[in-house]
Amino acid sequence: MSNETNLSLFERRVGRREFLGLGALAGGSFLLAACGGGSSGAEGGSGSTDGVTAPMHPPIGQEPGKLQVYDYAGYEVKPLWRQYAKEHPDDPPKWKFLNSDAEALSTTVAGYRADVVHPCSAYFKRWVDGELLEPFDTSLITNFADLNPELVKSGQFNGKQYVIPTDWGFISVLYRTDKVEPEEMSWSLLFDKRYDGKITWYDNPADMLNIGGYVIGADDPFNMTDEELDAVKALFIEAKPAVRNLWNAQTDMENDFAAGNVWITYAWPSSWVGMKAKGLQVEYMEPKEGRLAFNCGFSLFVGTENWHHAHQYVDAWASPESGLWLVNNYAYGHSNTKIDLDQVDAALVSAFELKDPSAIAEPKVHILRYNPRQTDYDKVWQEIKAA
């Protein structure tokens, strides 16, 4: 299906990773019935975390407030946490912004602490293994029963819910159709030396080396052998002379793309939307190897003194009202299954097959997951950058 189909509604500009969740904009409501959850208990503190008794916490009135949130820029807008704002009108959260999971994790390992953080699926286990998080009392998440059960499972470790899933979506190749003629619909376009100086790479080993793994045909790109990693390293080093730069900030990449400095990039669909809005002829690829995808959610920093505040904030984010706002304003995906597709533009539902579960399943889409060799991948990526 062409990405040009029924997409005139997207001729507008949105910020950051706003369009990341196109494949799941309905929050997975078309996939599976939601799993069970608990009831509200705002002054609780010894409730259930999936059968595990949580430690006691002082009531919310004894917490310091001034909730500290470590998140991506663009996620701080009030409609995403409106219910929390109603409950704490004189005490809004404060944000520190991050650019990637790797950055957030390393910053936290170095000593930074907040109350709430927004990790994504490839890094869930690393946060938990590092003993940086504490589990939720899901009885305090009133929307928990309505969250996509498969995403909920991805945030569970040792029988405890360490991540409340919220947003998820596609990752693929964005390219100029008036400048680029792919030999095939493949991630290999990121390594095509015909476009010398017109390619840019995302400076992220967790994603980029997985992509390389799919290009070389690795058995499991998320856990490659030494030989496969060597082949991926050679692929990147050989292609690197044709690459203009590596980017960290999405805005930097988009500025280069809009200016015509680059024609091919790793991208979230928000960049595709932005470039279309600027009048560029662009395509968001469906590679033969399959798109990547992610799911992200919220976690509690271990030892947070705003335990109840944090639960209320995450619960507000998990609501169908917040999810619908994401869909209709940012075109994010959301995990709440109660989002009403009738309130989403029919063109959007059709263009990304939101009622078809296979549209976001293997082998068409590979959700980013834990990589037991990520340290080795990080080392290889540094060697590629230094080459």
Sequence and secondary structure as in RCSB ss.txt:
>XXXX:A:sequence
MSNETNLSLFERRVGRREFLGLGALAGGSFLLAACGGGSSGAEGGSGSTDGVTAPMHPPIGQEPGKLQVYDYAGY
EVKPLWRQYAKEHPDDPPKWKFLNSDAEALSTTVAGYRADVVHPCSAYFKRWVDGELLEPFDTSLITNFADLNPE
LVKSGQFNGKQYVIPTDWGFISVLYRTDKVEPEEMSWSLLFDKRYDGKITWYDNPADMLNIGGYVIGADDPFNMT
DEELDAVKALFIEAKPAVRNLWNAQTDMENDFAAGNVWITYAWPSSWVGMKAKGLQVEYMEPKEGRLAFNCGFSL
FVGTENWHHAHQYVDAWASPESGLWLVNNYAYGHSNTKIDLDQVDAALVSAFELKDPSAIAEPKVHILRYNPRQT
DYDKVWQEIKAA
>XXXX:A:secstr
  TTTT GGG S   TTTTTTGGGTTTTTTT          TT  S BSSS B      GGGS    EEEEETTT
T GGGGHHHHHH TT   EEEEES HHHHHHHHHTT   SEE  BGGGHHHHHHTT EE   GGG TTGGGB HH
HHHHTEETTEE  EEEEEEEEEEEEETTT   SSSSGGGGG GGGTT EEEES HHHHHHHHHHHHT S TTS  
HHHHHHHHHHHHHHGGGEEEEESSHHHHHHHHHTTS SEEEE HHHHHHHHHTT  EEE   TT EEEEEEEEEE
ETT S HHHHHHHHHHHTSHHHHHHIIIII     BTT  GGGS HHHHHHTTTT GGGGSTTTEEE    TTHH
HHHHHHHHHHH 
